[in-house]
């Protein structure tokens, strides 16, 4: 074999080896820039349920989820807080969720507290002061005073307690009317005479006062005289 033919065979074998090495050193199949139809992944399909609003009391759906071609949009949800009773009211039963709204709770109105009852000492001071001031304007002195007696509930038709009913008494004060709580205070400076007062029931609200004495009173002591 001639030297020229041997050289050609060597060149051919070298080219084959070079091509094989280049092929082996190229990009890995199915990598970036080296993909074909065999590289497509296995596709699966599944039913996609639309999202919903919370299934809890107070939640409603304003607009449901919509299919937008590749997925669902989010639904529009509203929340209603349960109603409560007004301030100072007592809840007797809770509100109930009907699926679209709340029922009203049971509410009890606050109880009005009874008017405060003043201690007898306070009422006595109020009564004594009113009668003494009235007497002073007339130039008369009443008292000192004994222990206040009462209360005696009286009516509009009978504004005096039983102790002062029967027509045997005279008075010098402006008087009072019922219904009220009636009290009397003995005048220790004029035996048999009494200061009397009317208070709005259960309160220290003075609504009237008077000075009572028996018709047989002789004017002794420093009490006022009958009228």
GUNU-823327 format. One record per atom (N, C-alpha, C): x, y negated, z; residue in one letter; residue number from 1; atom name. Coordinates in steps of 0.05 Angstrom, whole numbers. Atoms other than C-alpha are relative to their C-alpha. Layout:
- X:Y:Z:a:NUM:CA
...
This chain:
- 17:24:0:x:1:N
- 0:0:0:x:1:CA
- 18:-25:0:x:1:C
- -17:24:3:x:2:N
- 27:-68:-19:x:2:CA
- -3:-17:25:x:2:C
- -1:18:-23:x:3:N
- 45:-119:33:x:3:CA
- -24:-19:-1:x:3:C
- 22:19:2:x:4:N
- -10:-166:7:x:4:CA
- -26:12:10:x:4:C
- 25:-12:-8:x:5:N
- -65:-115:18:x:5:CA
- 0:4:30:x:5:C
- -2:-4:-29:x:6:N
- -41:-100:88:x:6:CA
- -7:-26:14:x:6:C
- 5:26:-12:x:7:N
- -43:-174:104:x:7:CA
- -30:-7:-1:x:7:C
- 29:5:3:x:8:N
- -116:-179:79:x:8:CA
- -15:15:21:x:8:C
- 15:-16:-20:x:9:N
- -139:-122:124:x:9:CA
- 5:-11:28:x:9:C
- -6:12:-27:x:10:N
- -105:-153:184:x:10:CA
- -17:-25:4:x:10:C
- 16:24:-2:x:11:N
- -141:-219:169:x:11:CA
- -29:6:5:x:11:C
- 29:-7:-3:x:12:N
- -209:-185:163:x:12:CA
- -5:10:28:x:12:C
- 4:-10:-27:x:13:N
- -200:-147:228:x:13:CA
- 1:-22:21:x:13:C
- -2:22:-19:x:14:N
- -178:-210:263:x:14:CA
- -25:-17:0:x:14:C
- 25:16:1:x:15:N
- -240:-248:239:x:15:CA
- -22:13:13:x:15:C
- 22:-15:-13:x:16:N
- -286:-193:262:x:16:CA
- 2:-2:31:x:16:C
- -5:1:-29:x:17:N
- -254:-193:331:x:17:CA
- -6:-28:11:x:17:C
- 5:28:-9:x:18:N
- -258:-269:335:x:18:CA
- -30:-6:1:x:18:C
- 29:4:0:x:19:N
- -332:-269:316:x:19:CA
- -14:14:23:x:19:C
- 12:-15:-22:x:20:N
- -348:-216:367:x:20:CA
- 5:-14:27:x:20:C
- -7:14:-25:x:21:N
- -312:-255:422:x:21:CA
- -17:-26:2:x:21:C
- 17:24:0:x:22:N
- -350:-319:402:x:22:CA
- -29:6:8:x:22:C
- 28:-8:-5:x:23:N
- -416:-282:404:x:23:CA
- -3:7:30:x:23:C
- 2:-8:-28:x:24:N
- -402:-254:473:x:24:CA
- 3:-24:19:x:24:C
- -4:24:-17:x:25:N
- -381:-322:501:x:25:CA
- -22:-21:-4:x:25:C
- 21:19:5:x:26:N
- -445:-358:475:x:26:CA
- -20:-1:24:x:26:C
- 20:4:-21:x:27:N
- -506:-381:518:x:27:CA
- -15:26:6:x:27:C
- 16:-24:-7:x:28:N
- -544:-327:556:x:28:CA
- -28:-2:-12:x:28:C
- 26:0:12:x:29:N
- -608:-307:522:x:29:CA
- -21:-8:20:x:29:C
- 22:11:-16:x:30:N
- -671:-343:549:x:30:CA
- 10:-21:20:x:30:C
- -9:23:-15:x:31:N
- -627:-397:580:x:31:CA
- -6:-25:-15:x:31:C
- 5:25:14:x:32:N
- -631:-470:562:x:32:CA
- 13:0:-27:x:32:C
- -9:1:28:x:33:N
- -624:-479:486:x:33:CA
- 6:27:-12:x:33:C
- -4:-27:11:x:34:N
- -623:-404:476:x:34:CA
- -24:17:7:x:34:C
- 24:-15:-5:x:35:N
- -695:-379:477:x:35:CA
- -14:7:-26:x:35:C
- 16:-8:23:x:36:N
- -741:-343:429:x:36:CA
- -27:10:11:x:36:C
- 27:-8:-7:x:37:N
- -811:-313:430:x:37:CA
- 0:22:22:x:37:C
- -1:-21:-21:x:38:N
- -788:-256:475:x:38:CA
- 4:-12:28:x:38:C
- -6:12:-26:x:39:N
- -772:-306:531:x:39:CA
- -25:-10:14:x:39:C
- 24:10:-13:x:40:N
- -845:-327:545:x:40:CA
- -8:17:23:x:40:C
- 8:-15:-23:x:41:N
- -867:-307:615:x:41:CA
- -27:13:-3:x:41:C
- 25:-14:0:x:42:N
- -926:-262:630:x:42:CA
- -22:-19:10:x:42:C
- 21:19:-7:x:43:N
- -989:-306:631:x:43:CA
- -23:15:13:x:43:C
- 24:-12:-13:x:44:N
- -1047:-291:678:x:44:CA
- -21:-22:2:x:44:C
- 22:19:-4:x:45:N
- -1115:-324:687:x:45:CA
- -16:8:25:x:45:C
- 15:-5:-24:x:46:N
- -1158:-332:750:x:46:CA
- -21:-22:3:x:46:C
- 21:20:-4:x:47:N
- -1223:-367:770:x:47:CA
- 8:-19:22:x:47:C
- -8:21:-19:x:48:N
- -1210:-433:806:x:48:CA
- -26:-12:12:x:48:C
- 24:11:-13:x:49:N
- -1264:-452:857:x:49:CA
- 3:-30:4:x:49:C
- -2:29:-4:x:50:N
- -1280:-527:861:x:50:CA
- 3:-6:30:x:50:C
- -2:8:-28:x:51:N
- -1259:-561:926:x:51:CA
- -26:-13:10:x:51:C
- 25:11:-12:x:52:N
- -1315:-581:973:x:52:CA
- 6:-17:25:x:52:C
- -3:16:-24:x:53:N
- -1326:-629:1031:x:53:CA
- -1:19:25:x:53:C
- 0:-17:-24:x:54:N
- -1317:-602:1103:x:54:CA
- -28:9:7:x:54:C
- 25:-11:-8:x:55:N
- -1373:-556:1124:x:55:CA
- -3:-3:30:x:55:C
- 2:6:-28:x:56:N
- -1381:-590:1191:x:56:CA
- -21:-22:4:x:56:C
- 20:20:-5:x:57:N
- -1435:-633:1224:x:57:CA
- 10:-28:-5:x:57:C
- -8:28:6:x:58:N
- -1433:-705:1200:x:58:CA
- 10:-4:-28:x:58:C
- -11:3:27:x:59:N
- -1403:-691:1131:x:59:CA
- -21:5:-21:x:59:C
- 17:-3:24:x:60:N
- -1441:-701:1066:x:60:CA
- 17:-5:-25:x:60:C
- -14:3:25:x:61:N
- -1420:-699:993:x:61:CA
- -13:-23:-16:x:61:C
- 10:22:16:x:62:N
- -1427:-765:956:x:62:CA
- 2:7:-30:x:62:C
- -4:-8:27:x:63:N
- -1400:-736:890:x:63:CA
- 16:26:0:x:63:C
- -15:-26:-1:x:64:N
- -1379:-663:878:x:64:CA
- 25:-2:-18:x:64:C
- -25:-2:17:x:65:N
- -1312:-643:847:x:65:CA
- -8:5:-29:x:65:C
- 5:-3:29:x:66:N
- -1309:-646:771:x:66:CA
- 24:14:-14:x:66:C
- -21:-13:15:x:67:N
- -1270:-602:723:x:67:CA
- 11:-20:-21:x:67:C
- -12:20:17:x:68:N
- -1221:-647:686:x:68:CA
- 18:12:-21:x:68:C
- -14:-13:22:x:69:N
- -1193:-597:636:x:69:CA
- 22:19:9:x:69:C
- -21:-17:-10:x:70:N
- -1136:-567:676:x:70:CA
- -3:6:30:x:70:C
- 4:-4:-29:x:71:N
- -1160:-573:748:x:71:CA
- -25:-16:8:x:71:C
- 23:14:-10:x:72:N
- -1215:-600:792:x:72:CA
- 9:-26:13:x:72:C
- -4:25:-15:x:73:N
- -1218:-672:818:x:73:CA
- -9:4:29:x:73:C
- 8:-2:-28:x:74:N
- -1226:-683:893:x:74:CA
- -29:-10:3:x:74:C
- 27:10:-5:x:75:N
- -1298:-690:917:x:75:CA
- 0:-25:16:x:75:C
- 3:24:-17:x:76:N
- -1322:-755:948:x:76:CA
- -18:7:24:x:76:C
- 14:-9:-25:x:77:N
- -1342:-743:1021:x:77:CA
- -5:-24:18:x:77:C
- 8:21:-20:x:78:N
- -1378:-786:1072:x:78:CA
- -3:14:28:x:78:C
- 3:-11:-27:x:79:N
- -1376:-777:1148:x:79:CA
- -18:-19:16:x:79:C
- 18:16:-18:x:80:N
- -1432:-800:1194:x:80:CA
- 4:9:29:x:80:C
- -4:-6:-29:x:81:N
- -1416:-804:1268:x:81:CA
- -27:4:13:x:81:C
- 26:-4:-13:x:82:N
- -1471:-778:1313:x:82:CA
- -9:-25:16:x:82:C
- 9:24:-15:x:83:N
- -1515:-833:1343:x:83:CA
- 2:4:30:x:83:C
- -1:0:-29:x:84:N
- -1510:-851:1416:x:84:CA
- -22:-17:12:x:84:C
- 20:16:-14:x:85:N
- -1556:-881:1468:x:85:CA
- 10:-29:5:x:85:C
- -8:28:-6:x:86:N
- -1555:-957:1481:x:86:CA
- 16:-1:27:x:86:C
- -16:4:-25:x:87:N
- -1509:-983:1536:x:87:CA
- -19:1:24:x:87:C
- 14:-3:-25:x:88:N
- -1533:-965:1606:x:88:CA
- -23:19:-1:x:88:C
- 20:-21:2:x:89:N
- -1582:-913:1579:x:89:CA
- 13:27:6:x:89:C
- -10:-26:-6:x:90:N
- -1575:-841:1600:x:90:CA
- -9:19:-22:x:90:C
- 7:-19:21:x:91:N
- -1573:-787:1546:x:91:CA
- -12:25:12:x:91:C
- 14:-23:-11:x:92:N
- -1623:-732:1561:x:92:CA
- 1:24:-18:x:92:C
- -4:-22:19:x:93:N
- -1613:-691:1498:x:93:CA
- 18:-10:-23:x:93:C
- -19:9:21:x:94:N
- -1559:-692:1443:x:94:CA
- -13:-2:-27:x:94:C
- 11:1:27:x:95:N
- -1571:-711:1370:x:95:CA
- 6:27:-14:x:95:C
- -3:-25:15:x:96:N
- -1577:-653:1320:x:96:CA
- 5:-6:-29:x:96:C
- -6:4:29:x:97:N
- -1547:-649:1250:x:97:CA
- -19:17:-16:x:97:C
- 20:-14:16:x:98:N
- -1599:-631:1198:x:98:CA
- 11:10:-27:x:98:C
- -12:-7:26:x:99:N
- -1551:-622:1139:x:99:CA
- 3:-25:-16:x:99:C
- -2:25:15:x:100:N
- -1562:-692:1113:x:100:CA
- 0:-24:18:x:100:C
- 1:22:-19:x:101:N
- -1569:-735:1175:x:101:CA
- -3:10:29:x:101:C
- 2:-7:-29:x:102:N
- -1573:-737:1251:x:102:CA
- -28:-7:10:x:102:C
- 24:8:-15:x:103:N
- -1635:-736:1294:x:103:CA
- 9:-19:22:x:103:C
- -6:19:-22:x:104:N
- -1639:-788:1349:x:104:CA
- 4:15:26:x:104:C
- -3:-13:-26:x:105:N
- -1613:-768:1417:x:105:CA
- -23:-9:19:x:105:C
- 19:8:-20:x:106:N
- -1660:-768:1476:x:106:CA
- 14:-19:20:x:106:C
- -12:20:-17:x:107:N
- -1647:-830:1518:x:107:CA
- -20:-9:21:x:107:C
- 17:9:-23:x:108:N
- -1673:-851:1586:x:108:CA
- 9:-28:8:x:108:C
- -6:27:-7:x:109:N
- -1678:-925:1602:x:109:CA
- 11:-2:29:x:109:C
- -10:2:-27:x:110:N
- -1639:-948:1663:x:110:CA
- -21:-8:20:x:110:C
- 19:7:-21:x:111:N
- -1677:-952:1727:x:111:CA
- 7:-27:13:x:111:C
- -4:26:-13:x:112:N
- -1686:-1022:1754:x:112:CA
- 3:3:30:x:112:C
- -4:-4:-29:x:113:N
- -1656:-1022:1824:x:113:CA
- -20:-18:15:x:113:C
- 18:16:-16:x:114:N
- -1703:-1046:1878:x:114:CA
- 14:-25:10:x:114:C
- -13:24:-10:x:115:N
- -1690:-1117:1903:x:115:CA
- 12:6:27:x:115:C
- -14:-6:-26:x:116:N
- -1641:-1118:1961:x:116:CA
- -17:-10:23:x:116:C
- 14:8:-25:x:117:N
- -1671:-1120:2030:x:117:CA
- 20:-13:18:x:117:C
- -18:15:-17:x:118:N
- -1639:-1173:2073:x:118:CA
- -2:10:29:x:118:C
- 2:-7:-29:x:119:N
- -1620:-1155:2145:x:119:CA
- -18:-20:14:x:119:C
- 19:18:-15:x:120:N
- -1670:-1184:2195:x:120:CA
- 14:-25:9:x:120:C
- -14:24:-10:x:121:N
- -1616:-1232:2222:x:121:CA
- 0:-22:-22:x:121:C
- 0:20:21:x:122:N
- -1611:-1266:2154:x:122:CA
- -27:-12:-4:x:122:C
- 27:10:3:x:123:N
- -1686:-1271:2146:x:123:CA
- -8:-18:23:x:123:C
- 7:16:-23:x:124:N
- -1692:-1298:2216:x:124:CA
- 13:-28:-2:x:124:C
- -13:26:3:x:125:N
- -1641:-1353:2202:x:125:CA
- -14:-17:-21:x:125:C
- 14:15:21:x:126:N
- -1677:-1372:2138:x:126:CA
- -26:-12:10:x:126:C
- 26:8:-10:x:127:N
- -1744:-1374:2173:x:127:CA
- 3:-22:21:x:127:C
- -4:20:-21:x:128:N
- -1719:-1412:2234:x:128:CA
- 9:-27:-11:x:128:C
- -9:25:11:x:129:N
- -1683:-1464:2192:x:129:CA
- -22:-15:-14:x:129:C
- 22:12:15:x:130:N
- -1744:-1477:2148:x:130:CA
- -19:-14:20:x:130:C
- 20:12:-19:x:131:N
- -1790:-1488:2208:x:131:CA
- 12:-23:16:x:131:C
- -13:21:-15:x:132:N
- -1740:-1529:2248:x:132:CA
- 4:-25:-16:x:132:C
- -3:24:17:x:133:N
- -1725:-1575:2190:x:133:CA
- -27:-14:-4:x:133:C
- 27:12:3:x:134:N
- -1799:-1585:2179:x:134:CA
- -8:-16:26:x:134:C
- 7:12:-25:x:135:N
- -1809:-1600:2253:x:135:CA
- 16:-26:5:x:135:C
- -17:23:-4:x:136:N
- -1750:-1648:2254:x:136:CA
- -10:-24:-16:x:136:C
- 10:22:17:x:137:N
- -1780:-1689:2198:x:137:CA
- -25:-13:13:x:137:C
- 24:10:-14:x:138:N
- -1843:-1696:2241:x:138:CA
- 7:-10:28:x:138:C
- -8:9:-27:x:139:N
- -1803:-1714:2303:x:139:CA
- -6:19:22:x:139:C
- 7:-20:-20:x:140:N
- -1818:-1649:2338:x:140:CA
- 22:21:1:x:140:C
- -20:-21:-3:x:141:N
- -1772:-1596:2366:x:141:CA
- -13:27:5:x:141:C
- 9:-27:-4:x:142:N
- -1787:-1522:2360:x:142:CA
- 23:18:8:x:142:C
- -21:-18:-7:x:143:N
- -1748:-1465:2391:x:143:CA
- 11:-7:28:x:143:C
- -15:-22:13:x:144:N
- -1703:-1434:2417:x:144:CA
- -18:24:-7:x:144:C
- 16:-22:11:x:145:N
- -1727:-1372:2381:x:145:CA
- 7:27:12:x:145:C
- -3:-28:-8:x:146:N
- -1737:-1301:2402:x:146:CA
- 8:18:-23:x:146:C
- -7:-20:20:x:147:N
- -1729:-1237:2362:x:147:CA
- -22:1:-22:x:147:C
- 19:-1:22:x:148:N
- -1761:-1236:2293:x:148:CA
- -15:27:-1:x:148:C
- 17:-23:2:x:149:N
- -1819:-1187:2285:x:149:CA
- -10:3:-29:x:149:C
- 10:-5:27:x:150:N
- -1838:-1154:2219:x:150:CA
- 18:19:-14:x:150:C
- 20:14:16:x:151:N
- -1844:-1144:2163:x:151:CA
- -28:13:2:x:151:C
- 28:-9:2:x:152:N
- -1920:-1138:2156:x:152:CA
- -9:-7:-28:x:152:C
- 9:5:27:x:153:N
- -1943:-1130:2085:x:153:CA
- -28:-13:1:x:153:C
- 26:14:0:x:154:N
- -2000:-1180:2072:x:154:CA
- -8:-4:-29:x:154:C
- 11:3:26:x:155:N
- -2045:-1192:2013:x:155:CA
- -8:-29:-5:x:155:C
- 9:28:7:x:156:N
- -2070:-1255:1977:x:156:CA
- -25:-7:16:x:156:C
- 25:6:-14:x:157:N
- -2138:-1249:2012:x:157:CA
- 5:-1:30:x:157:C
- -6:0:-29:x:158:N
- -2106:-1237:2081:x:158:CA
- 30:-6:4:x:158:C
- -28:6:0:x:159:N
- -2040:-1275:2082:x:159:CA
- 13:0:28:x:159:C
- -12:-1:-26:x:160:N
- -2031:-1269:2158:x:160:CA
- -1:29:10:x:160:C
- 0:-27:-11:x:161:N
- -2013:-1206:2196:x:161:CA
- -22:3:21:x:161:C
- 22:-3:-19:x:162:N
- -2065:-1176:2243:x:162:CA
- 3:-15:26:x:162:C
- -4:15:-25:x:163:N
- -2033:-1210:2303:x:163:CA
- -11:-28:0:x:163:C
- 8:28:3:x:164:N
- -2055:-1278:2276:x:164:CA
- -27:-3:-14:x:164:C
- 26:1:12:x:165:N
- -2123:-1260:2249:x:165:CA
- -21:-1:23:x:165:C
- 22:1:-20:x:166:N
- -2189:-1272:2286:x:166:CA
- -8:-28:7:x:166:C
- 10:27:-4:x:167:N
- -2195:-1348:2286:x:167:CA
- 9:-13:26:x:167:C
- -8:12:-25:x:168:N
- -2159:-1361:2352:x:168:CA
- 26:-16:-2:x:168:C
- -26:13:3:x:169:N
- -2098:-1397:2323:x:169:CA
- -3:-26:-16:x:169:C
- -3:24:15:x:170:N
- -2081:-1466:2300:x:170:CA
- 28:-1:-12:x:170:C
- -26:1:13:x:171:N
- -2023:-1484:2254:x:171:CA
- 8:-29:-6:x:171:C
- -9:27:7:x:172:N
- -1980:-1545:2239:x:172:CA
- 18:0:-25:x:172:C
- -17:-1:23:x:173:N
- -1938:-1520:2180:x:173:CA
- -15:1:-26:x:173:C
- 13:-1:26:x:174:N
- -1952:-1518:2106:x:174:CA
- -12:26:-7:x:174:C
- 12:-27:5:x:175:N
- -1969:-1444:2108:x:175:CA
- 12:14:-24:x:175:C
- -9:-17:22:x:176:N
- -1959:-1390:2057:x:176:CA
- -22:18:-10:x:176:C
- 20:-17:12:x:177:N
- -1996:-1340:2014:x:177:CA
- 12:28:-5:x:177:C
- -9:-27:7:x:178:N
- -1993:-1266:1999:x:178:CA
- -5:5:-30:x:178:C
- -13:-21:-16:x:179:N
- -1977:-1217:1975:x:179:CA
- 28:-6:7:x:179:C
- -26:7:-10:x:180:N
- -1914:-1220:2015:x:180:CA
- 7:18:24:x:180:C
- -8:-11:-26:x:181:N
- -1874:-1194:2074:x:181:CA
- -3:-22:21:x:181:C
- 5:20:-21:x:182:N
- -1898:-1231:2136:x:182:CA
- 16:6:24:x:182:C
- -16:-3:-24:x:183:N
- -1853:-1243:2196:x:183:CA
- -9:-23:20:x:183:C
- 3:22:-20:x:184:N
- -1862:-1282:2261:x:184:CA
- 22:1:21:x:184:C
- -22:3:-19:x:185:N
- -1812:-1307:2312:x:185:CA
- -11:-15:25:x:185:C
- 10:14:-24:x:186:N
- -1833:-1324:2384:x:186:CA
- 16:-25:6:x:186:C
- -13:25:-8:x:187:N
- -1817:-1396:2405:x:187:CA
- 4:2:31:x:187:C
- -5:-3:-29:x:188:N
- -1784:-1386:2473:x:188:CA
- -3:-26:15:x:188:C
- 4:26:-13:x:189:N
- -1791:-1460:2488:x:189:CA
- -29:-7:4:x:189:C
- 28:5:-3:x:190:N
- -1866:-1457:2483:x:190:CA
- -14:27:0:x:190:C
- 10:-27:-2:x:191:N
- -1894:-1391:2508:x:191:CA
- -27:3:-14:x:191:C
- 25:-6:15:x:192:N
- -1948:-1362:2463:x:192:CA
- 1:-11:-28:x:192:C
- -1:11:27:x:193:N
- -1927:-1402:2402:x:193:CA
- 20:16:-17:x:193:C
- -17:-16:18:x:194:N
- -1894:-1371:2341:x:194:CA
- 5:-15:-26:x:194:C
- -6:8:27:x:195:N
- -1859:-1391:2278:x:195:CA
- -6:23:-18:x:195:C
- 6:-22:18:x:196:N
- -1883:-1350:2219:x:196:CA
- 11:-6:-28:x:196:C
- -11:4:27:x:197:N
- -1854:-1339:2149:x:197:CA
- -10:21:-19:x:197:C
- 7:-19:21:x:198:N
- -1873:-1306:2084:x:198:CA
- 24:2:-19:x:198:C
- -22:-5:19:x:199:N
- -1819:-1274:2040:x:199:CA
- -11:17:-23:x:199:C
- 6:-18:23:x:200:N
- -1826:-1244:1971:x:200:CA
- 8:28:8:x:200:C
- -3:-27:-10:x:201:N
- -1832:-1170:1984:x:201:CA
- 28:11:-6:x:201:C
- -25:-13:3:x:202:N
- -1765:-1136:1996:x:202:CA
- 23:-19:-6:x:202:C
- -21:19:6:x:203:N
- -1725:-1200:1986:x:203:CA
- 3:-21:22:x:203:C
- -3:22:-18:x:204:N
- -1700:-1261:2023:x:204:CA
- -11:-26:-12:x:204:C
- 12:24:14:x:205:N
- -1740:-1308:1977:x:205:CA
- -23:-10:17:x:205:C
- 20:12:-17:x:206:N
- -1778:-1352:2025:x:206:CA
- -22:-13:-17:x:206:C
- 22:11:16:x:207:N
- -1847:-1368:1997:x:207:CA
- -19:-17:17:x:207:C
- 17:17:-17:x:208:N
- -1879:-1403:2057:x:208:CA
- 7:3:29:x:208:C
- -5:-1:-28:x:209:N
- -1874:-1418:2131:x:209:CA
- -22:-16:15:x:209:C
- 21:14:-16:x:210:N
- -1919:-1443:2188:x:210:CA
- 8:2:30:x:210:C
- -4:-1:-29:x:211:N
- -1921:-1456:2263:x:211:CA
- -27:4:12:x:211:C
- 26:-9:-10:x:212:N
- -1976:-1420:2300:x:212:CA
- -1:-2:30:x:212:C
- 4:2:-29:x:213:N
- -2004:-1433:2369:x:213:CA
- -29:6:7:x:213:C
- 28:-6:-8:x:214:N
- -2066:-1409:2407:x:214:CA
- -16:-26:4:x:214:C
- 16:24:-4:x:215:N
- -2124:-1458:2410:x:215:CA
- 0:-9:29:x:215:C
- 0:7:-28:x:216:N
- -2118:-1456:2486:x:216:CA
- 26:-11:9:x:216:C
- -27:9:-8:x:217:N
- -2046:-1480:2485:x:217:CA
- -2:-29:11:x:217:C
- 3:25:-14:x:218:N
- -2038:-1539:2534:x:218:CA
- 22:-20:-6:x:218:C
- -21:20:7:x:219:N
- -1977:-1573:2503:x:219:CA
- 24:1:18:x:219:C
- -23:-2:-17:x:220:N
- -1928:-1550:2556:x:220:CA
- 25:6:-15:x:220:C
- -26:-5:13:x:221:N
- -1854:-1541:2541:x:221:CA
- 6:-21:-20:x:221:C
- -8:19:21:x:222:N
- -1823:-1574:2481:x:222:CA
- -10:8:-27:x:222:C
- 11:-8:26:x:223:N
- -1864:-1540:2427:x:223:CA
- -19:-21:-10:x:223:C
- 19:19:13:x:224:N
- -1910:-1576:2379:x:224:CA
- -28:5:10:x:224:C
- 28:-2:-8:x:225:N
- -1983:-1588:2393:x:225:CA
- -16:11:-23:x:225:C
- 17:-13:20:x:226:N
- -2039:-1552:2357:x:226:CA
- -13:-20:-17:x:226:C
- 14:17:19:x:227:N
- -2075:-1578:2298:x:227:CA
- -27:10:-5:x:227:C
